[in-house]
Amino acid sequence: MGELMHKSLGFEINRLAKTMKHIFNQEIEEYQLTVPQYIVLKIIYDGLQKDIALTAADIADENCSDRPTITGIVQRLCKMGHVIKVSNPNDKRSSLLELNENIVKLIPEN
């Protein structure tokens, strides 16, 4: 069975994903960010580059994640000072998300 497992494309893809996540974790470790937090920051950044202000719900939809998970990540990023909530003029129940200037420097363009 071990022989079959190592020849499985799914197994190899999973192993590659774990390796990439490990390497990426090492890259962002000094900034005290998790991979999901970085992904949320990158989605906000990409939106702002296109002059699109996003809500936590928008990020959840973009990332195919559930809203409570993204809300928790956004709250932690706000406490860290990386994300700033701004009143949404179109919907008072939600906030638009912006990035602190200092965190923008960490996010590559592509």
Biopython code that builds the backbone (N, CA, C, O; Angstrom):
import numpy as np
from Bio.PDB.StructureBuilder import StructureBuilder

atoms = [
    (1, "MET", "N", (0.828, -1.194, 0.000)),
    (1, "MET", "CA", (0.000, 0.000, 0.000)),
    (1, "MET", "C", (0.874, 1.261, 0.000)),
    (1, "MET", "O", (0.550, 2.236, -0.678)),
    (2, "GLY", "N", (1.977, 1.247, 0.754)),
    (2, "GLY", "CA", (2.876, 2.387, 0.786)),
    (2, "GLY", "C", (3.402, 2.726, -0.591)),
    (2, "GLY", "O", (3.557, 3.900, -0.928)),
    (3, "GLU", "N", (3.677, 1.718, -1.386)),
    (3, "GLU", "CA", (4.159, 1.912, -2.756)),
    (3, "GLU", "C", (3.118, 2.650, -3.588)),
    (3, "GLU", "O", (3.452, 3.571, -4.334)),
    (4, "LEU", "N", (1.852, 2.244, -3.459)),
    (4, "LEU", "CA", (0.773, 2.903, -4.196)),
    (4, "LEU", "C", (0.580, 4.340, -3.732)),
    (4, "LEU", "O", (0.322, 5.239, -4.533)),
    (5, "MET", "N", (0.710, 4.538, -2.435)),
    (5, "MET", "CA", (0.495, 5.864, -1.866)),
    (5, "MET", "C", (1.483, 6.873, -2.445)),
    (5, "MET", "O", (1.103, 8.002, -2.756)),
    (6, "HIS", "N", (2.724, 6.483, -2.587)),
    (6, "HIS", "CA", (3.750, 7.396, -3.078)),
    (6, "HIS", "C", (3.621, 7.670, -4.573)),
    (6, "HIS", "O", (4.183, 8.645, -5.072)),
    (7, "LYS", "N", (2.906, 6.841, -5.276)),
    (7, "LYS", "CA", (2.726, 7.046, -6.710)),
    (7, "LYS", "C", (1.445, 7.828, -7.018)),
    (7, "LYS", "O", (1.197, 8.193, -8.167)),
    (8, "SER", "N", (0.647, 8.078, -6.002)),
    (8, "SER", "CA", (-0.624, 8.772, -6.177)),
    (8, "SER", "C", (-0.389, 10.262, -6.441)),
    (8, "SER", "O", (0.344, 10.919, -5.703)),
    (9, "LEU", "N", (-1.010, 10.784, -7.488)),
    (9, "LEU", "CA", (-0.895, 12.205, -7.811)),
    (9, "LEU", "C", (-1.440, 13.063, -6.670)),
    (9, "LEU", "O", (-0.853, 14.090, -6.328)),
    (10, "GLY", "N", (-2.555, 12.644, -6.084)),
    (10, "GLY", "CA", (-3.134, 13.388, -4.964)),
    (10, "GLY", "C", (-2.191, 13.471, -3.777)),
    (10, "GLY", "O", (-2.088, 14.509, -3.123)),
    (11, "PHE", "N", (-1.504, 12.366, -3.505)),
    (11, "PHE", "CA", (-0.532, 12.341, -2.411)),
    (11, "PHE", "C", (0.601, 13.330, -2.687)),
    (11, "PHE", "O", (1.001, 14.084, -1.801)),
    (12, "GLU", "N", (1.110, 13.324, -3.905)),
    (12, "GLU", "CA", (2.214, 14.219, -4.267)),
    (12, "GLU", "C", (1.788, 15.685, -4.209)),
    (12, "GLU", "O", (2.552, 16.537, -3.755)),
    (13, "ILE", "N", (0.581, 15.977, -4.665)),
    (13, "ILE", "CA", (0.078, 17.355, -4.605)),
    (13, "ILE", "C", (-0.052, 17.799, -3.153)),
    (13, "ILE", "O", (0.335, 18.915, -2.806)),
    (14, "ASN", "N", (-0.596, 16.927, -2.304)),
    (14, "ASN", "CA", (-0.743, 17.241, -0.888)),
    (14, "ASN", "C", (0.615, 17.469, -0.229)),
    (14, "ASN", "O", (0.773, 18.395, 0.566)),
    (15, "ARG", "N", (1.588, 16.631, -0.555)),
    (15, "ARG", "CA", (2.926, 16.767, 0.007)),
    (15, "ARG", "C", (3.575, 18.089, -0.440)),
    (15, "ARG", "O", (4.226, 18.769, 0.353)),
    (16, "LEU", "N", (3.390, 18.437, -1.706)),
    (16, "LEU", "CA", (3.917, 19.703, -2.221)),
    (16, "LEU", "C", (3.259, 20.893, -1.525)),
    (16, "LEU", "O", (3.931, 21.861, -1.170)),
    (17, "ALA", "N", (1.949, 20.815, -1.334)),
    (17, "ALA", "CA", (1.225, 21.897, -0.659)),
    (17, "ALA", "C", (1.737, 22.085, 0.770)),
    (17, "ALA", "O", (1.922, 23.216, 1.221)),
    (18, "LYS", "N", (1.963, 20.986, 1.475)),
    (18, "LYS", "CA", (2.471, 21.076, 2.853)),
    (18, "LYS", "C", (3.876, 21.677, 2.877)),
    (18, "LYS", "O", (4.196, 22.488, 3.747)),
    (19, "THR", "N", (4.703, 21.280, 1.926)),
    (19, "THR", "CA", (6.065, 21.815, 1.847)),
    (19, "THR", "C", (6.031, 23.315, 1.569)),
    (19, "THR", "O", (6.753, 24.086, 2.201)),
    (20, "MET", "N", (5.189, 23.726, 0.618)),
    (20, "MET", "CA", (5.079, 25.144, 0.280)),
    (20, "MET", "C", (4.559, 25.947, 1.470)),
    (20, "MET", "O", (5.045, 27.046, 1.737)),
    (21, "LYS", "N", (3.577, 25.403, 2.184)),
    (21, "LYS", "CA", (3.026, 26.095, 3.352)),
    (21, "LYS", "C", (4.106, 26.251, 4.420)),
    (21, "LYS", "O", (4.213, 27.305, 5.047)),
    (22, "HIS", "N", (4.901, 25.213, 4.628)),
    (22, "HIS", "CA", (5.980, 25.269, 5.612)),
    (22, "HIS", "C", (6.988, 26.366, 5.251)),
    (22, "HIS", "O", (7.389, 27.153, 6.108)),
    (23, "ILE", "N", (7.388, 26.411, 3.992)),
    (23, "ILE", "CA", (8.341, 27.430, 3.529)),
    (23, "ILE", "C", (7.751, 28.821, 3.684)),
    (23, "ILE", "O", (8.426, 29.742, 4.143)),
    (24, "PHE", "N", (6.484, 28.970, 3.297)),
    (24, "PHE", "CA", (5.831, 30.278, 3.396)),
    (24, "PHE", "C", (5.700, 30.709, 4.858)),
    (24, "PHE", "O", (5.885, 31.881, 5.184)),
    (25, "ASN", "N", (5.377, 29.746, 5.743)),
    (25, "ASN", "CA", (5.292, 30.062, 7.173)),
    (25, "ASN", "C", (6.612, 30.619, 7.689)),
    (25, "ASN", "O", (6.628, 31.554, 8.490)),
    (26, "GLN", "N", (7.705, 30.048, 7.234)),
    (26, "GLN", "CA", (9.016, 30.545, 7.645)),
    (26, "GLN", "C", (9.237, 31.975, 7.153)),
    (26, "GLN", "O", (9.838, 32.789, 7.853)),
    (27, "GLU", "N", (8.754, 32.276, 5.955)),
    (27, "GLU", "CA", (8.931, 33.611, 5.381)),
    (27, "GLU", "C", (8.168, 34.687, 6.163)),
    (27, "GLU", "O", (8.663, 35.802, 6.326)),
    (28, "ILE", "N", (6.970, 34.356, 6.643)),
    (28, "ILE", "CA", (6.142, 35.372, 7.313)),
    (28, "ILE", "C", (6.220, 35.304, 8.835)),
    (28, "ILE", "O", (5.618, 36.120, 9.534)),
    (29, "GLU", "N", (6.960, 34.333, 9.336)),
    (29, "GLU", "CA", (7.070, 34.127, 10.785)),
    (29, "GLU", "C", (7.567, 35.380, 11.512)),
    (29, "GLU", "O", (7.069, 35.710, 12.589)),
    (30, "GLU", "N", (8.537, 36.073, 10.934)),
    (30, "GLU", "CA", (9.089, 37.258, 11.604)),
    (30, "GLU", "C", (8.058, 38.371, 11.754)),
    (30, "GLU", "O", (8.228, 39.259, 12.589)),
    (31, "TYR", "N", (6.996, 38.335, 10.962)),
    (31, "TYR", "CA", (5.943, 39.356, 11.044)),
    (31, "TYR", "C", (4.796, 38.910, 11.936)),
    (31, "TYR", "O", (3.801, 39.622, 12.079)),
    (32, "GLN", "N", (4.931, 37.739, 12.532)),
    (32, "GLN", "CA", (3.923, 37.159, 13.430)),
    (32, "GLN", "C", (2.565, 37.047, 12.744)),
    (32, "GLN", "O", (1.530, 37.369, 13.328)),
    (33, "LEU", "N", (2.587, 36.584, 11.494)),
    (33, "LEU", "CA", (1.369, 36.361, 10.729)),
    (33, "LEU", "C", (1.216, 34.875, 10.426)),
    (33, "LEU", "O", (2.199, 34.146, 10.292)),
    (34, "THR", "N", (-0.031, 34.448, 10.322)),
    (34, "THR", "CA", (-0.315, 33.096, 9.857)),
    (34, "THR", "C", (-0.597, 33.172, 8.353)),
    (34, "THR", "O", (-0.817, 34.256, 7.812)),
    (35, "VAL", "N", (-0.588, 32.034, 7.695)),
    (35, "VAL", "CA", (-0.898, 32.012, 6.261)),
    (35, "VAL", "C", (-2.303, 32.560, 6.003)),
    (35, "VAL", "O", (-2.455, 33.394, 5.111)),
    (36, "PRO", "N", (-3.336, 32.139, 6.735)),
    (36, "PRO", "CA", (-4.667, 32.718, 6.485)),
    (36, "PRO", "C", (-4.702, 34.240, 6.686)),
    (36, "PRO", "O", (-5.386, 34.943, 5.942)),
    (37, "GLN", "N", (-3.979, 34.746, 7.675)),
    (37, "GLN", "CA", (-3.937, 36.192, 7.883)),
    (37, "GLN", "C", (-3.273, 36.883, 6.702)),
    (37, "GLN", "O", (-3.744, 37.925, 6.245)),
    (38, "TYR", "N", (-2.191, 36.315, 6.208)),
    (38, "TYR", "CA", (-1.509, 36.899, 5.062)),
    (38, "TYR", "C", (-2.427, 36.891, 3.838)),
    (38, "TYR", "O", (-2.466, 37.866, 3.087)),
    (39, "ILE", "N", (-3.153, 35.812, 3.638)),
    (39, "ILE", "CA", (-4.063, 35.716, 2.492)),
    (39, "ILE", "C", (-5.121, 36.817, 2.566)),
    (39, "ILE", "O", (-5.423, 37.458, 1.559)),
    (40, "VAL", "N", (-5.681, 37.036, 3.750)),
    (40, "VAL", "CA", (-6.673, 38.104, 3.915)),
    (40, "VAL", "C", (-6.040, 39.465, 3.609)),
    (40, "VAL", "O", (-6.642, 40.288, 2.920)),
    (41, "LEU", "N", (-4.842, 39.699, 4.113)),
    (41, "LEU", "CA", (-4.154, 40.967, 3.821)),
    (41, "LEU", "C", (-3.938, 41.137, 2.325)),
    (41, "LEU", "O", (-4.124, 42.229, 1.789)),
    (42, "LYS", "N", (-3.550, 40.070, 1.655)),
    (42, "LYS", "CA", (-3.293, 40.123, 0.214)),
    (42, "LYS", "C", (-4.587, 40.401, -0.565)),
    (42, "LYS", "O", (-4.571, 41.159, -1.534)),
    (43, "ILE", "N", (-5.690, 39.802, -0.154)),
    (43, "ILE", "CA", (-6.973, 40.050, -0.828)),
    (43, "ILE", "C", (-7.378, 41.515, -0.657)),
    (43, "ILE", "O", (-7.825, 42.148, -1.613)),
    (44, "ILE", "N", (-7.224, 42.054, 0.553)),
    (44, "ILE", "CA", (-7.540, 43.469, 0.787)),
    (44, "ILE", "C", (-6.639, 44.336, -0.085)),
    (44, "ILE", "O", (-7.113, 45.263, -0.743)),
    (45, "TYR", "N", (-5.356, 44.040, -0.090)),
    (45, "TYR", "CA", (-4.386, 44.804, -0.879)),
    (45, "TYR", "C", (-4.747, 44.782, -2.359)),
    (45, "TYR", "O", (-4.766, 45.825, -3.012)),
    (46, "ASP", "N", (-5.032, 43.605, -2.885)),
    (46, "ASP", "CA", (-5.387, 43.489, -4.308)),
    (46, "ASP", "C", (-6.637, 44.305, -4.636)),
    (46, "ASP", "O", (-6.709, 44.937, -5.690)),
    (47, "GLY", "N", (-7.619, 44.290, -3.734)),
    (47, "GLY", "CA", (-8.820, 45.082, -3.940)),
    (47, "GLY", "C", (-8.509, 46.567, -3.963)),
    (47, "GLY", "O", (-8.990, 47.295, -4.831)),
    (48, "LEU", "N", (-7.703, 47.014, -3.007)),
    (48, "LEU", "CA", (-7.351, 48.432, -2.940)),
    (48, "LEU", "C", (-6.557, 48.876, -4.164)),
    (48, "LEU", "O", (-6.682, 50.020, -4.600)),
    (49, "GLN", "N", (-5.740, 47.982, -4.721)),
    (49, "GLN", "CA", (-4.983, 48.309, -5.929)),
    (49, "GLN", "C", (-5.920, 48.572, -7.115)),
    (49, "GLN", "O", (-5.564, 49.290, -8.049)),
    (50, "LYS", "N", (-7.112, 47.986, -7.065)),
    (50, "LYS", "CA", (-8.111, 48.173, -8.121)),
    (50, "LYS", "C", (-9.166, 49.198, -7.700)),
    (50, "LYS", "O", (-10.216, 49.312, -8.332)),
    (51, "ASP", "N", (-8.877, 49.944, -6.623)),
    (51, "ASP", "CA", (-9.821, 50.919, -6.050)),
    (51, "ASP", "C", (-11.139, 50.281, -5.641)),
    (51, "ASP", "O", (-12.204, 50.879, -5.792)),
    (52, "ILE", "N", (-11.056, 49.062, -5.122)),
    (52, "ILE", "CA", (-12.231, 48.353, -4.628)),
    (52, "ILE", "C", (-12.062, 48.142, -3.125)),
    (52, "ILE", "O", (-11.154, 47.434, -2.690)),
    (53, "ALA", "N", (-12.927, 48.751, -2.350)),
    (53, "ALA", "CA", (-12.912, 48.555, -0.904)),
    (53, "ALA", "C", (-13.741, 47.314, -0.586)),
    (53, "ALA", "O", (-14.857, 47.160, -1.082)),
    (54, "LEU", "N", (-13.197, 46.445, 0.230)),
    (54, "LEU", "CA", (-13.845, 45.171, 0.526)),
    (54, "LEU", "C", (-14.332, 45.104, 1.961)),
    (54, "LEU", "O", (-13.790, 45.757, 2.851)),
    (55, "THR", "N", (-15.363, 44.303, 2.166)),
    (55, "THR", "CA", (-15.840, 43.974, 3.502)),
    (55, "THR", "C", (-15.351, 42.566, 3.840)),
    (55, "THR", "O", (-14.825, 41.864, 2.977)),
    (56, "ALA", "N", (-15.525, 42.162, 5.085)),
    (56, "ALA", "CA", (-15.154, 40.800, 5.485)),
    (56, "ALA", "C", (-15.963, 39.780, 4.682)),
    (56, "ALA", "O", (-15.441, 38.728, 4.312)),
    (57, "ALA", "N", (-17.228, 40.085, 4.412)),
    (57, "ALA", "CA", (-18.066, 39.183, 3.613)),
    (57, "ALA", "C", (-17.519, 39.038, 2.194)),
    (57, "ALA", "O", (-17.526, 37.942, 1.632)),
    (58, "ASP", "N", (-17.049, 40.137, 1.619)),
    (58, "ASP", "CA", (-16.446, 40.080, 0.276)),
    (58, "ASP", "C", (-15.223, 39.162, 0.279)),
    (58, "ASP", "O", (-15.021, 38.376, -0.647)),
    (59, "ILE", "N", (-14.413, 39.274, 1.330)),
    (59, "ILE", "CA", (-13.208, 38.455, 1.425)),
    (59, "ILE", "C", (-13.571, 36.983, 1.578)),
    (59, "ILE", "O", (-12.943, 36.116, 0.970)),
    (60, "ALA", "N", (-14.580, 36.706, 2.387)),
    (60, "ALA", "CA", (-15.028, 35.321, 2.553)),
    (60, "ALA", "C", (-15.470, 34.741, 1.217)),
    (60, "ALA", "O", (-15.139, 33.601, 0.889)),
    (61, "ASP", "N", (-16.208, 35.515, 0.458)),
    (61, "ASP", "CA", (-16.669, 35.047, -0.858)),
    (61, "ASP", "C", (-15.487, 34.845, -1.806)),
    (61, "ASP", "O", (-15.429, 33.845, -2.522)),
    (62, "GLU", "N", (-14.557, 35.781, -1.814)),
    (62, "GLU", "CA", (-13.386, 35.716, -2.695)),
    (62, "GLU", "C", (-12.513, 34.507, -2.373)),
    (62, "GLU", "O", (-11.946, 33.883, -3.270)),
    (63, "ASN", "N", (-12.412, 34.185, -1.090)),
    (63, "ASN", "CA", (-11.513, 33.123, -0.621)),
    (63, "ASN", "C", (-12.230, 31.785, -0.427)),
    (63, "ASN", "O", (-11.620, 30.802, -0.006)),
    (64, "CYS", "N", (-13.526, 31.756, -0.736)),
    (64, "CYS", "CA", (-14.332, 30.537, -0.533)),
    (64, "CYS", "C", (-14.239, 30.051, 0.910)),
    (64, "CYS", "O", (-14.125, 28.853, 1.165)),
    (65, "SER", "N", (-14.288, 30.990, 1.847)),
    (65, "SER", "CA", (-14.238, 30.681, 3.274)),
    (65, "SER", "C", (-15.562, 31.075, 3.907)),
    (65, "SER", "O", (-16.343, 31.826, 3.322)),
    (66, "ASP", "N", (-15.807, 30.562, 5.101)),
    (66, "ASP", "CA", (-17.041, 30.974, 5.766)),
    (66, "ASP", "C", (-16.818, 32.321, 6.452)),
    (66, "ASP", "O", (-15.703, 32.656, 6.855)),
    (67, "ARG", "N", (-17.887, 33.071, 6.573)),
    (67, "ARG", "CA", (-17.802, 34.445, 7.079)),
    (67, "ARG", "C", (-17.294, 34.544, 8.515)),
    (67, "ARG", "O", (-16.483, 35.425, 8.802)),
    (68, "PRO", "N", (-17.737, 33.675, 9.432)),
    (68, "PRO", "CA", (-17.214, 33.783, 10.802)),
    (68, "PRO", "C", (-15.686, 33.602, 10.881)),
    (68, "PRO", "O", (-15.024, 34.257, 11.686)),
    (69, "THR", "N", (-15.142, 32.732, 10.059)),
    (69, "THR", "CA", (-13.693, 32.525, 10.045)),
    (69, "THR", "C", (-12.981, 33.800, 9.612)),
    (69, "THR", "O", (-12.022, 34.229, 10.254)),
    (70, "ILE", "N", (-13.450, 34.404, 8.524)),
    (70, "ILE", "CA", (-12.820, 35.624, 8.020)),
    (70, "ILE", "C", (-13.010, 36.769, 9.013)),
    (70, "ILE", "O", (-12.095, 37.565, 9.223)),
    (71, "THR", "N", (-14.183, 36.857, 9.620)),
    (71, "THR", "CA", (-14.431, 37.899, 10.619)),
    (71, "THR", "C", (-13.425, 37.792, 11.766)),
    (71, "THR", "O", (-12.894, 38.805, 12.223)),
    (72, "GLY", "N", (-13.163, 36.573, 12.229)),
    (72, "GLY", "CA", (-12.180, 36.364, 13.301)),
    (72, "GLY", "C", (-10.783, 36.781, 12.876)),
    (72, "GLY", "O", (-10.061, 37.422, 13.639)),
    (73, "ILE", "N", (-10.404, 36.415, 11.655)),
    (73, "ILE", "CA", (-9.083, 36.797, 11.142)),
    (73, "ILE", "C", (-8.980, 38.315, 11.053)),
    (73, "ILE", "O", (-7.972, 38.895, 11.456)),
    (74, "VAL", "N", (-10.021, 38.960, 10.525)),
    (74, "VAL", "CA", (-10.016, 40.426, 10.396)),
    (74, "VAL", "C", (-9.916, 41.078, 11.772)),
    (74, "VAL", "O", (-9.173, 42.044, 11.941)),
    (75, "GLN", "N", (-10.650, 40.566, 12.754)),
    (75, "GLN", "CA", (-10.587, 41.132, 14.106)),
    (75, "GLN", "C", (-9.174, 41.038, 14.679)),
    (75, "GLN", "O", (-8.686, 41.984, 15.297)),
    (76, "ARG", "N", (-8.515, 39.886, 14.469)),
    (76, "ARG", "CA", (-7.140, 39.739, 14.966)),
    (76, "ARG", "C", (-6.193, 40.694, 14.236)),
    (76, "ARG", "O", (-5.301, 41.276, 14.854)),
    (77, "LEU", "N", (-6.383, 40.855, 12.935)),
    (77, "LEU", "CA", (-5.537, 41.780, 12.168)),
    (77, "LEU", "C", (-5.761, 43.227, 12.603)),
    (77, "LEU", "O", (-4.829, 44.031, 12.600)),
    (78, "CYS", "N", (-6.988, 43.554, 12.973)),
    (78, "CYS", "CA", (-7.274, 44.903, 13.493)),
    (78, "CYS", "C", (-6.560, 45.113, 14.830)),
    (78, "CYS", "O", (-5.971, 46.169, 15.063)),
    (79, "LYS", "N", (-6.612, 44.109, 15.707)),
    (79, "LYS", "CA", (-5.936, 44.214, 17.005)),
    (79, "LYS", "C", (-4.427, 44.361, 16.829)),
    (79, "LYS", "O", (-3.766, 45.026, 17.627)),
    (80, "MET", "N", (-3.885, 43.738, 15.782)),
    (80, "MET", "CA", (-2.453, 43.825, 15.505)),
    (80, "MET", "C", (-2.093, 45.170, 14.867)),
    (80, "MET", "O", (-0.917, 45.519, 14.764)),
    (81, "GLY", "N", (-3.115, 45.922, 14.441)),
    (81, "GLY", "CA", (-2.889, 47.218, 13.820)),
    (81, "GLY", "C", (-2.629, 47.151, 12.323)),
    (81, "GLY", "O", (-2.234, 48.151, 11.723)),
    (82, "HIS", "N", (-2.843, 45.997, 11.711)),
    (82, "HIS", "CA", (-2.591, 45.830, 10.274)),
    (82, "HIS", "C", (-3.778, 46.247, 9.416)),
    (82, "HIS", "O", (-3.602, 46.707, 8.288)),
    (83, "VAL", "N", (-4.985, 46.086, 9.949)),
    (83, "VAL", "CA", (-6.212, 46.388, 9.203)),
    (83, "VAL", "C", (-6.987, 47.462, 9.956)),
    (83, "VAL", "O", (-7.041, 47.468, 11.186)),
    (84, "ILE", "N", (-7.579, 48.359, 9.195)),
    (84, "ILE", "CA", (-8.386, 49.442, 9.756)),
    (84, "ILE", "C", (-9.795, 49.312, 9.194)),
    (84, "ILE", "O", (-9.983, 49.186, 7.983)),
    (85, "LYS", "N", (-10.785, 49.343, 10.084)),
    (85, "LYS", "CA", (-12.186, 49.306, 9.651)),
    (85, "LYS", "C", (-12.688, 50.724, 9.452)),
    (85, "LYS", "O", (-12.462, 51.604, 10.282)),
    (86, "VAL", "N", (-13.376, 50.929, 8.334)),
    (86, "VAL", "CA", (-13.938, 52.230, 7.991)),
    (86, "VAL", "C", (-15.433, 52.032, 7.749)),
    (86, "VAL", "O", (-15.841, 51.014, 7.190)),
    (87, "SER", "N", (-16.242, 52.988, 8.163)),
    (87, "SER", "CA", (-17.688, 52.882, 7.955)),
    (87, "SER", "C", (-18.013, 52.684, 6.484)),
    (87, "SER", "O", (-17.447, 53.340, 5.609)),
    (88, "ASN", "N", (-18.926, 51.776, 6.236)),
    (88, "ASN", "CA", (-19.384, 51.510, 4.873)),
    (88, "ASN", "C", (-20.572, 52.419, 4.582)),
    (88, "ASN", "O", (-21.630, 52.235, 5.185)),
    (89, "PRO", "N", (-20.442, 53.383, 3.691)),
    (89, "PRO", "CA", (-21.542, 54.309, 3.421)),
    (89, "PRO", "C", (-22.744, 53.624, 2.763)),
    (89, "PRO", "O", (-23.858, 54.146, 2.817)),
    (90, "ASN", "N", (-22.529, 52.474, 2.149)),
    (90, "ASN", "CA", (-23.620, 51.762, 1.475)),
    (90, "ASN", "C", (-24.352, 50.783, 2.378)),
    (90, "ASN", "O", (-25.462, 50.354, 2.060)),
    (91, "ASP", "N", (-23.736, 50.423, 3.510)),
    (91, "ASP", "CA", (-24.342, 49.442, 4.414)),
    (91, "ASP", "C", (-23.775, 49.666, 5.817)),
    (91, "ASP", "O", (-22.634, 49.296, 6.094)),
    (92, "LYS", "N", (-24.558, 50.260, 6.683)),
    (92, "LYS", "CA", (-24.091, 50.602, 8.027)),
    (92, "LYS", "C", (-23.808, 49.370, 8.884)),
    (92, "LYS", "O", (-23.186, 49.485, 9.940)),
    (93, "ARG", "N", (-24.258, 48.193, 8.442)),
    (93, "ARG", "CA", (-24.026, 46.965, 9.203)),
    (93, "ARG", "C", (-22.628, 46.395, 8.981)),
    (93, "ARG", "O", (-22.192, 45.520, 9.729)),
    (94, "SER", "N", (-21.930, 46.874, 7.973)),
    (94, "SER", "CA", (-20.607, 46.334, 7.667)),
    (94, "SER", "C", (-19.572, 47.451, 7.614)),
    (94, "SER", "O", (-19.906, 48.636, 7.581)),
    (95, "SER", "N", (-18.325, 47.044, 7.607)),
    (95, "SER", "CA", (-17.216, 47.992, 7.519)),
    (95, "SER", "C", (-16.373, 47.677, 6.292)),
    (95, "SER", "O", (-16.226, 46.520, 5.897)),
    (96, "LEU", "N", (-15.828, 48.723, 5.703)),
    (96, "LEU", "CA", (-14.855, 48.544, 4.632)),
    (96, "LEU", "C", (-13.489, 48.395, 5.287)),
    (96, "LEU", "O", (-13.231, 48.971, 6.344)),
    (97, "LEU", "N", (-12.622, 47.622, 4.656)),
    (97, "LEU", "CA", (-11.331, 47.315, 5.260)),
    (97, "LEU", "C", (-10.200, 47.994, 4.505)),
    (97, "LEU", "O", (-10.142, 47.962, 3.276)),
    (98, "GLU", "N", (-9.315, 48.601, 5.255)),
    (98, "GLU", "CA", (-8.129, 49.248, 4.692)),
    (98, "GLU", "C", (-6.906, 48.676, 5.397)),
    (98, "GLU", "O", (-7.018, 48.050, 6.451)),
    (99, "LEU", "N", (-5.742, 48.900, 4.804)),
    (99, "LEU", "CA", (-4.499, 48.406, 5.381)),
    (99, "LEU", "C", (-3.688, 49.536, 5.982)),
    (99, "LEU", "O", (-3.664, 50.650, 5.458)),
    (100, "ASN", "N", (-3.025, 49.238, 7.084)),
    (100, "ASN", "CA", (-2.062, 50.163, 7.675)),
    (100, "ASN", "C", (-0.897, 50.298, 6.697)),
    (100, "ASN", "O", (-0.498, 49.320, 6.065)),
    (101, "GLU", "N", (-0.359, 51.492, 6.574)),
    (101, "GLU", "CA", (0.751, 51.749, 5.641)),
    (101, "GLU", "C", (1.921, 50.801, 5.842)),
    (101, "GLU", "O", (2.538, 50.370, 4.869)),
    (102, "ASN", "N", (2.236, 50.469, 7.091)),
    (102, "ASN", "CA", (3.393, 49.635, 7.374)),
    (102, "ASN", "C", (3.241, 48.215, 6.831)),
    (102, "ASN", "O", (4.225, 47.607, 6.410)),
    (103, "ILE", "N", (2.038, 47.691, 6.838)),
    (103, "ILE", "CA", (1.833, 46.320, 6.383)),
    (103, "ILE", "C", (1.858, 46.247, 4.862)),
    (103, "ILE", "O", (2.196, 45.204, 4.304)),
    (104, "VAL", "N", (1.508, 47.332, 4.186)),
    (104, "VAL", "CA", (1.498, 47.361, 2.724)),
    (104, "VAL", "C", (2.884, 47.021, 2.177)),
    (104, "VAL", "O", (3.000, 46.395, 1.123)),
    (105, "LYS", "N", (3.921, 47.426, 2.879)),
    (105, "LYS", "CA", (5.291, 47.188, 2.423)),
    (105, "LYS", "C", (5.640, 45.696, 2.369)),
    (105, "LYS", "O", (6.555, 45.293, 1.650)),
    (106, "LEU", "N", (4.910, 44.887, 3.128)),
    (106, "LEU", "CA", (5.206, 43.450, 3.187)),
    (106, "LEU", "C", (4.569, 42.653, 2.062)),
    (106, "LEU", "O", (4.932, 41.500, 1.829)),
    (107, "ILE", "N", (3.626, 43.262, 1.367)),
    (107, "ILE", "CA", (2.845, 42.515, 0.380)),
    (107, "ILE", "C", (3.386, 42.781, -1.025)),
    (107, "ILE", "O", (3.391, 43.917, -1.498)),
    (108, "PRO", "N", (3.839, 41.713, -1.679)),
    (108, "PRO", "CA", (4.357, 41.896, -3.044)),
    (108, "PRO", "C", (3.234, 42.223, -4.031)),
    (108, "PRO", "O", (2.077, 41.864, -3.809)),
    (109, "GLU", "N", (3.581, 42.896, -5.101)),
    (109, "GLU", "CA", (2.613, 43.319, -6.115)),
    (109, "GLU", "C", (1.892, 42.154, -6.787)),
    (109, "GLU", "O", (0.702, 42.260, -7.083)),
    (110, "ASN", "N", (2.580, 41.060, -7.030)),
    (110, "ASN", "CA", (1.952, 39.972, -7.790)),
    (110, "ASN", "C", (1.459, 38.870, -6.925)),
    (110, "ASN", "O", (0.909, 37.890, -7.427)),
]
sb = StructureBuilder()
sb.init_structure("model")
sb.init_model(0)
sb.init_chain("A")
sb.init_seg("    ")
for serial, (resi, resn, name, xyz) in enumerate(atoms, 1):
    if name == "N":
        sb.init_residue(resn, " ", resi, " ")
    sb.init_atom(name, np.array(xyz, "f"), 0.0, 1.0, " ", f" {name:<3s}", serial, name[0])
structure = sb.get_structure()
